Amino acid sequence: MATFGILVGGGPAPGINGVIGAATITALEAGHRVVGLLDGFEHLMAGLSVDELRSHTRELSREEVATIHQRGGSILHTSRANPTKDPAHLERCVASLDALGIDHLVTIGGDDTAFSSKRVSDTAKGRIACVHVPKTIDNDLPLPAGVPTFGYETARDVATGVVENLMEDCRTTRRWFFVIMMGRKAGHLALGAGLSAGAAVTLIPEEFATGDKIRLADVARVLEGAILKRLARGQRDGVAVIAEGVSEFLDPGDLAELKDAPRDEHGHIRLADVPLGKVLANRVKADLADRGVAVAIGTKDVGYELRCASPCAFDREYTRDLGAGAVDLLLSGRSAALVTRREGQIEPIAFEDLIDAETGRTKVRMVETGSDFYAHALALQDRIRAADLSDAGRLEALAAASNQSAEETKARFA
């Protein structure tokens, strides 16, 4: 009889319980034991006694997990405890798993948890077989093209509803909203929700990726242009969706708040504590006010309300398949791999193939800005384009909306 351990790291995402339930049922049906490890790596790396460790675990049964795939959240909780910061923590993790009799480990999480799973596997030197199930609403793990991370589809659907409600509010009150959408590095969620809802404009960090820091003035100018373009058509309202990751790439000189922003256990800026929406709204309002254009702009951060939503049918089916597939891989002798699915087949990806050779960290899947998908998303947005500045009628309307000459308008947005 093997003993399977299951743990969850990082932020919540819809579908975690689907993986836990399916992995448990599959292992139990094969005649093995399943132990749920509470709070991620937190207690495993703490150097606790066996009895103390057991108080932070729960034996999982089929009856307990039979329908948990219908629920959001995680019955095993989660944490951002990072064992990779100290070799002693990794050694304690392996020792704790040995003490609990766990010889097969299923980890569920994003890029940081994937990296931690890899390091635990390396430290155990074959004693503990590890596979990782990729989870993040950001959709930024390096899976095969067209394969989403679980939780993304549910989060996009819920986020789309939020944006649509704000769009109706803006139409009613004749104002704007800047919606800051969760997404640390990549803009998948912001772009997906903005496109699905029909937001006036969506900004993602990939749009400004030139190798240099993003300038606040460049971001503000795109938003200002969207407002003016709609004003030129007689529309005083709109919603802009902005990926929170934009703040991570901003020039620190442009955003003083970044200097003192608190960081998490992995050294990342806590983007939720950076008032990106207010900073952008204040900048845009001030730039427009300088020319006598008044606009009301509200701000809304969207993220935490998405993470524990009840998973949609896609994520329920997807995560149950991934959970069962993770156990099948382990029972087949596979280890040190991430589990994904392509064209109806479970497909392992070796941990080594996930690592960026330059950074030593897990690769990040960014939005492909050269794709037809991105080009179409841009074409459907209210942005000032070259055609607006070269057409005399359009340019005159924009200039009137912005209270400046056609030459000044053209120079500002060229």
C-alpha positions as CSV (number, residue, x, y, z in Angstrom):
1,M,0.0,0.0,0.0
2,A,1.3,3.4,-1.0
3,T,0.5,6.6,0.9
4,F,-0.4,9.6,-1.2
5,G,-0.1,13.1,0.2
6,I,-2.0,16.0,-1.3
7,L,-1.2,19.7,-0.6
8,V,-2.3,23.0,-2.1
9,G,0.0,26.1,-2.4
10,G,-0.5,29.7,-3.5
11,G,-3.7,31.5,-4.0
12,P,-7.1,29.8,-4.4
13,A,-8.5,29.0,-7.8
14,P,-11.8,27.4,-8.8
15,G,-11.4,23.6,-9.2
16,I,-8.9,22.8,-6.4
17,N,-11.4,20.5,-4.7
18,G,-12.0,18.7,-8.0
19,V,-8.3,17.7,-8.1
20,I,-8.3,16.7,-4.5
21,G,-11.5,14.6,-4.8
22,A,-10.5,12.8,-8.0
23,A,-7.0,12.1,-6.9
24,T,-8.3,10.7,-3.6
25,I,-10.9,8.5,-5.2
26,T,-8.5,7.2,-7.8
27,A,-5.8,6.3,-5.2
28,L,-8.3,4.7,-2.9
29,E,-9.8,2.6,-5.7
30,A,-6.3,1.3,-6.4
31,G,-6.0,0.2,-2.8
32,H,-3.8,3.0,-1.4
33,R,-4.1,5.5,1.4
34,V,-4.5,9.3,1.0
35,V,-3.5,12.0,3.5
36,G,-4.5,15.6,3.0
37,L,-1.7,18.0,4.1
38,L,-3.2,21.2,5.5
39,D,-1.9,24.7,4.7
40,G,0.5,23.8,1.9
41,F,4.2,23.4,2.9
42,E,3.8,25.5,6.0
43,H,3.9,22.8,8.6
44,L,6.1,20.4,6.7
45,M,9.0,22.9,6.7
46,A,8.6,23.8,10.4
47,G,10.5,21.0,12.0
48,L,7.5,19.6,13.9
49,S,7.3,16.3,15.8
50,V,5.4,13.5,14.2
51,D,2.4,14.0,16.5
52,E,2.4,17.7,15.7
53,L,2.6,17.0,12.0
54,R,-0.4,14.6,12.2
55,S,-2.5,17.3,13.8
56,H,-2.1,19.3,10.5
57,T,-3.3,16.4,8.3
58,R,-6.5,14.7,7.6
59,E,-7.2,11.2,6.3
60,L,-9.3,11.5,3.2
61,S,-12.2,9.1,2.4
62,R,-14.3,8.6,-0.6
63,E,-17.4,9.7,1.2
64,E,-15.8,12.9,2.3
65,V,-14.6,13.9,-1.2
66,A,-17.4,12.5,-3.4
67,T,-19.0,15.8,-4.3
68,I,-16.4,18.4,-3.3
69,H,-15.7,19.2,-7.0
70,Q,-18.9,21.2,-7.0
71,R,-17.5,23.7,-4.4
72,G,-15.0,26.5,-4.6
73,G,-12.1,26.9,-2.2
74,S,-9.9,24.2,-0.8
75,I,-10.8,21.6,1.9
76,L,-7.1,21.4,2.6
77,H,-6.7,25.2,2.8
78,T,-3.6,26.8,1.2
79,S,-0.7,28.9,2.0
80,R,2.2,30.7,0.3
81,A,4.9,29.1,2.6
82,N,8.0,28.8,0.5
83,P,10.4,26.0,1.3
84,T,12.9,26.9,-1.4
85,K,14.2,30.0,0.4
86,D,16.3,27.9,2.7
87,P,17.9,24.4,2.1
88,A,17.1,23.6,5.7
89,H,13.4,24.0,5.0
90,L,13.6,21.6,2.0
91,E,15.3,19.0,4.2
92,R,12.6,19.4,6.8
93,C,9.9,19.0,4.2
94,V,11.3,15.7,3.0
95,A,11.9,14.6,6.6
96,S,8.3,15.4,7.5
97,L,6.9,13.5,4.5
98,D,9.1,10.6,5.5
99,A,7.8,10.7,9.0
100,L,4.2,10.7,7.8
101,G,5.0,7.7,5.6
102,I,4.2,9.6,2.4
103,D,5.9,8.2,-0.6
104,H,3.8,9.8,-3.4
105,L,3.0,13.5,-3.4
106,V,0.5,15.5,-5.4
107,T,1.0,19.3,-5.2
108,I,-1.6,21.7,-6.5
109,G,-0.6,25.3,-7.3
110,G,0.9,27.9,-9.5
111,D,4.5,28.6,-10.7
112,D,5.9,29.0,-7.2
113,T,4.4,25.8,-5.9
114,A,5.5,24.0,-9.1
115,F,9.1,25.2,-8.3
116,S,8.8,24.1,-4.7
117,S,7.5,20.7,-5.8
118,K,10.5,20.3,-8.1
119,R,12.9,21.2,-5.3
120,V,11.3,18.7,-2.9
121,S,11.5,16.0,-5.5
122,D,15.2,16.8,-6.1
123,T,15.9,16.9,-2.3
124,A,14.2,13.5,-1.8
125,K,16.4,11.9,-4.4
126,G,13.8,9.4,-5.6
127,R,12.4,8.5,-2.2
128,I,9.2,10.5,-2.8
129,A,7.6,10.6,-6.2
130,C,6.1,14.1,-6.9
131,V,3.7,15.4,-9.6
132,H,2.3,18.8,-9.8
133,V,-1.1,19.9,-11.0
134,P,-1.0,23.5,-12.4
135,K,-3.5,25.9,-10.9
136,T,-3.9,29.6,-11.4
137,I,-6.6,32.0,-12.6
138,D,-3.8,34.0,-14.3
139,N,-3.4,31.2,-17.0
140,D,0.4,32.0,-17.1
141,L,2.0,28.6,-16.6
142,P,3.9,27.1,-19.6
143,L,1.3,24.5,-20.7
144,P,0.9,23.4,-24.4
145,A,-0.6,26.1,-26.7
146,G,-4.4,26.4,-26.2
147,V,-4.5,24.5,-22.9
148,P,-5.6,26.7,-20.0
149,T,-4.6,26.4,-16.4
150,F,-7.5,25.2,-14.3
151,G,-9.6,27.9,-12.7
152,Y,-9.0,30.4,-15.5
153,E,-12.2,29.7,-17.4
154,T,-14.4,30.1,-14.2
155,A,-12.5,33.2,-13.2
156,R,-12.9,34.7,-16.7
157,D,-16.6,34.0,-16.6
158,V,-17.2,35.6,-13.2
159,A,-14.9,38.5,-14.1
160,T,-16.8,39.1,-17.3
161,G,-20.0,39.4,-15.3
162,V,-18.4,42.0,-13.0
163,V,-17.2,44.1,-15.9
164,E,-20.6,43.9,-17.6
165,N,-22.4,45.1,-14.5
166,L,-20.0,48.0,-14.2
167,M,-20.5,48.9,-17.9
168,E,-24.2,49.2,-17.2
169,D,-23.6,51.3,-14.2
170,C,-21.4,53.6,-16.2
171,R,-24.0,53.9,-19.0
172,T,-26.6,54.8,-16.3
173,T,-24.4,57.3,-14.4
174,R,-22.4,58.6,-17.4
175,R,-19.0,57.9,-15.9
176,W,-15.9,55.7,-16.3
177,F,-14.5,52.9,-14.3
178,F,-10.9,51.7,-14.3
179,V,-11.1,48.0,-13.4
180,I,-7.8,46.5,-12.1
181,M,-7.9,42.8,-12.9
182,M,-5.8,40.2,-11.1
183,G,-2.8,38.9,-13.1
184,R,0.7,39.3,-11.7
185,K,2.8,38.8,-14.8
186,A,0.5,38.1,-17.8
187,G,-2.6,39.7,-19.1
188,H,-4.7,36.6,-20.0
189,L,-7.5,37.2,-17.4
190,A,-7.8,40.9,-18.1
191,L,-7.8,40.4,-21.8
192,G,-10.3,37.5,-21.7
193,A,-12.7,39.3,-19.4
194,G,-12.4,42.6,-21.3
195,L,-12.9,41.1,-24.7
196,S,-15.8,38.9,-23.5
197,A,-17.6,41.8,-21.8
198,G,-16.9,44.3,-24.6
199,A,-14.9,46.8,-22.4
200,A,-13.9,50.0,-24.1
201,V,-10.2,49.3,-23.7
202,T,-8.0,46.6,-22.0
203,L,-4.4,47.1,-21.1
204,I,-2.0,44.3,-20.3
205,P,1.8,44.4,-19.5
206,E,2.7,42.5,-22.7
207,E,1.5,45.6,-24.7
208,F,4.3,47.7,-23.3
209,A,7.0,45.0,-23.2
210,T,10.0,46.6,-24.8
211,G,12.7,45.5,-22.4
212,D,12.4,48.8,-20.5
213,K,10.2,49.8,-17.7
214,I,6.6,50.9,-18.6
215,R,6.1,54.6,-18.2
216,L,3.0,55.8,-16.4
217,A,2.5,58.5,-19.0
218,D,2.2,55.9,-21.8
219,V,-0.4,53.9,-19.9
220,A,-2.4,57.0,-19.0
221,R,-2.3,58.3,-22.6
222,V,-3.9,55.1,-23.9
223,L,-6.7,55.5,-21.4
224,E,-7.0,59.2,-22.1
225,G,-7.3,58.4,-25.8
226,A,-10.1,55.9,-25.2
227,I,-12.1,58.5,-23.2
228,L,-11.6,61.1,-25.9
229,K,-12.5,58.8,-28.7
230,R,-15.8,57.9,-27.0
231,L,-16.5,61.6,-26.2
232,A,-16.0,62.4,-29.8
233,R,-18.8,60.0,-30.5
234,G,-21.0,61.5,-27.8
235,Q,-20.4,58.8,-25.2
236,R,-19.4,60.0,-21.8
237,D,-19.1,56.5,-20.3
238,G,-16.8,53.5,-20.5
239,V,-14.9,50.8,-18.7
240,A,-11.2,50.2,-19.0
241,V,-9.8,46.8,-17.8
242,I,-6.2,46.9,-16.7
243,A,-4.1,43.9,-15.7
244,E,-2.6,44.4,-12.2
245,G,0.7,43.2,-13.6
246,V,1.1,46.6,-15.3
247,S,2.2,48.0,-11.9
248,E,5.0,45.4,-11.6
249,F,6.6,46.8,-14.8
250,L,6.1,50.5,-14.1
251,D,9.1,52.7,-13.8
252,P,9.5,53.0,-10.0
253,G,10.2,56.7,-10.5
254,D,6.7,57.1,-11.8
255,L,5.0,55.2,-9.0
256,A,6.4,56.1,-5.6
257,E,4.0,53.6,-3.9
258,L,6.0,50.7,-5.3
259,K,9.0,51.6,-3.2
260,D,7.3,50.9,0.1
261,A,4.8,48.2,-1.1
262,P,4.9,45.1,1.1
263,R,6.1,41.9,-0.4
264,D,5.1,38.3,0.0
265,E,7.2,35.2,1.0
266,H,8.4,34.9,-2.6
267,G,9.6,38.5,-2.8
268,H,6.8,39.6,-5.0
269,I,5.2,43.0,-4.5
270,R,1.7,42.6,-3.0
271,L,-0.1,44.1,-6.0
272,A,-3.3,44.3,-4.2
273,D,-1.7,47.0,-1.9
274,V,-0.6,49.1,-4.9
275,P,-3.5,51.6,-5.7
276,L,-2.9,51.3,-9.5
277,G,-6.5,52.2,-10.4
278,K,-6.4,55.4,-8.3
279,V,-2.9,56.4,-9.5
280,L,-4.1,56.1,-13.2
281,A,-7.4,57.7,-12.6
282,N,-5.8,60.7,-10.9
283,R,-3.3,61.0,-13.7
284,V,-5.8,60.8,-16.5
285,K,-8.2,63.2,-14.8
286,A,-5.4,65.7,-14.2
287,D,-4.2,65.5,-17.8
288,L,-7.8,66.1,-19.1
289,A,-8.5,68.8,-16.5
290,D,-5.5,70.8,-17.8
291,R,-7.4,71.2,-21.0
292,G,-10.8,71.8,-19.4
293,V,-12.2,68.3,-19.9
294,A,-14.0,67.0,-16.8
295,V,-14.6,63.2,-16.5
296,A,-15.7,61.1,-13.5
297,I,-13.7,58.0,-13.0
298,G,-14.3,55.3,-10.4
299,T,-11.9,52.4,-9.7
300,K,-12.5,48.7,-8.8
301,D,-10.1,45.9,-8.0
302,V,-11.3,42.5,-9.2
303,G,-9.6,39.4,-8.1
304,Y,-10.3,37.9,-4.7
305,E,-14.0,37.5,-5.5
306,L,-13.0,35.2,-8.4
307,R,-10.6,32.8,-6.7
308,C,-13.1,30.7,-4.6
309,A,-16.1,30.9,-7.0
310,S,-17.9,27.6,-7.7
311,P,-16.1,26.1,-10.7
312,C,-17.9,26.1,-14.0
313,A,-18.7,22.8,-15.8
314,F,-15.4,23.0,-17.8
315,D,-13.3,23.4,-14.7
316,R,-15.1,20.6,-12.8
317,E,-14.6,18.1,-15.6
318,Y,-11.0,19.3,-16.3
319,T,-9.8,19.2,-12.7
320,R,-11.3,15.7,-12.0
321,D,-9.5,14.5,-15.1
322,L,-6.2,16.1,-13.9
323,G,-6.6,14.7,-10.4
324,A,-7.1,11.2,-11.6
325,G,-4.3,11.6,-14.2
326,A,-1.9,12.8,-11.5
327,V,-2.4,9.5,-9.5
328,D,-2.2,7.4,-12.6
329,L,1.2,9.0,-13.5
330,L,2.5,8.4,-10.0
331,L,1.3,4.8,-10.0
332,S,3.0,4.3,-13.4
333,G,6.3,5.2,-11.9
334,R,6.5,8.8,-13.2
335,S,7.8,11.6,-11.0
336,A,9.2,15.1,-11.1
337,A,6.6,16.2,-13.6
338,L,3.7,18.6,-14.1
339,V,0.4,17.0,-15.3
340,T,-1.6,18.5,-18.1
341,R,-4.1,17.4,-20.8
342,R,-3.9,17.8,-24.5
343,E,-6.4,16.5,-27.0
344,G,-8.1,14.3,-24.4
345,Q,-4.9,12.7,-23.2
346,I,-3.1,13.2,-19.9
347,E,0.4,14.5,-20.7
348,P,3.3,14.9,-18.3
349,I,5.8,17.7,-18.6
350,A,9.1,17.2,-16.9
351,F,10.0,19.7,-14.2
352,E,13.2,20.5,-16.1
353,D,11.2,21.6,-19.1
354,L,9.4,24.2,-17.0
355,I,12.4,26.1,-15.9
356,D,13.8,29.2,-17.6
357,A,17.5,28.6,-18.1
358,E,18.2,32.3,-17.5
359,T,16.2,32.9,-14.4
360,G,16.2,29.4,-12.9
361,R,12.5,29.9,-12.2
362,T,9.4,28.5,-13.7
363,K,8.7,29.9,-17.2
364,V,5.8,32.4,-17.5
365,R,3.3,32.1,-20.4
366,M,2.6,35.6,-21.7
367,V,-0.1,36.8,-24.0
368,E,1.1,36.4,-27.6
369,T,0.8,39.9,-28.9
370,G,1.7,38.8,-32.4
371,S,-1.3,36.5,-32.7
372,D,-4.5,37.1,-34.6
373,F,-6.4,36.8,-31.4
374,Y,-4.6,39.7,-29.9
375,A,-4.9,41.8,-33.1
376,H,-8.7,41.2,-33.1
377,A,-9.0,42.1,-29.4
378,L,-7.2,45.4,-30.1
379,A,-9.4,46.1,-33.2
380,L,-12.5,45.8,-31.1
381,Q,-11.4,48.4,-28.5
382,D,-11.9,52.2,-28.5
383,R,-8.3,53.3,-29.0
384,I,-6.9,56.2,-31.0
385,R,-5.3,54.8,-34.1
386,A,-3.3,56.1,-37.0
387,A,-6.5,56.2,-39.1
388,D,-8.1,58.5,-36.5
389,L,-5.3,61.0,-36.8
390,S,-4.9,60.8,-40.6
391,D,-8.7,61.3,-41.3
392,A,-9.5,65.0,-41.2
393,G,-13.0,64.5,-39.9
394,R,-12.1,62.1,-37.1
395,L,-9.1,64.3,-36.1
396,E,-11.3,67.4,-35.8
397,A,-13.8,65.5,-33.6
398,L,-11.0,64.3,-31.3
399,A,-9.6,67.8,-31.1
400,A,-13.0,69.2,-30.2
401,A,-13.4,66.6,-27.5
402,S,-10.0,67.3,-26.0
403,N,-10.2,71.1,-26.2
404,Q,-7.1,71.5,-28.2
405,S,-6.0,72.0,-31.8
406,A,-5.9,69.3,-34.4
407,E,-2.1,69.7,-34.5
408,E,-1.8,69.4,-30.7
409,T,-4.1,66.3,-30.7
410,K,-2.1,64.6,-33.5
411,A,1.2,65.3,-31.7
412,R,-0.1,64.0,-28.4
413,F,-1.4,60.7,-29.7
414,A,0.9,60.0,-32.7
